[in-house]
Amino acid sequence: MTEGPGYVPISTRGERVCACGKRFTCDLAAGKERCWCADLPRVMPVPGADAACLCPDCLRKAIDRRE
């Protein structure tokens, strides 16, 4: 299990809370084969279902900073 900034234990529905405070769904944690984040540019590894995740807005901002 990965713990760090923004870490919230996963629920069976994949609900997460980003470090920014927004609630969102991690599709991997919700039991789907693929998460929405896998469709974004790959500038960082896609975390596993038990990792700390970023919400869509924060992930897009992180991608913009790295591109």
C-alpha positions, -999 to 999 in steps of 0.1 A, spaced: 0 0 0 13 34 -9 9 63 15 19 99 9 4 133 3 -32 129 -8 -34 93 2 -69 81 12 -77 44 16 -96 31 -13 -133 22 -11 -150 -5 -30 -164 21 -54 -130 36 -61 -138 69 -44 -107 91 -37 -100 125 -23 -71 144 -40 -47 165 -20 -66 195 -34 -97 183 -16 -117 172 -47 -135 139 -46 -131 117 -77 -132 81 -88 -102 59 -95 -115 34 -121 -89 8 -112 -99 9 -76 -135 6 -86 -127 -27 -103 -124 -16 -139 -96 -29 -162 -85 6 -171 -86 40 -155 -95 74 -171 -60 86 -163 -45 60 -187 -60 80 -216 -40 111 -207 -4 118 -220 20 95 -202 44 118 -185 44 98 -153 36 61 -144 -1 51 -140 -3 41 -103 -19 9 -91 -53 7 -75 -39 12 -40 -18 42 -48 -23 79 -41 -40 95 -71 -45 129 -84 -79 142 -95 -84 149 -132 -78 187 -128 -46 182 -107 -33 155 -130 -38 177 -161 -19 205 -143 9 181 -135 11 169 -171 12 205 -183 41 213 -160 61 183 -173 54 187 -210 
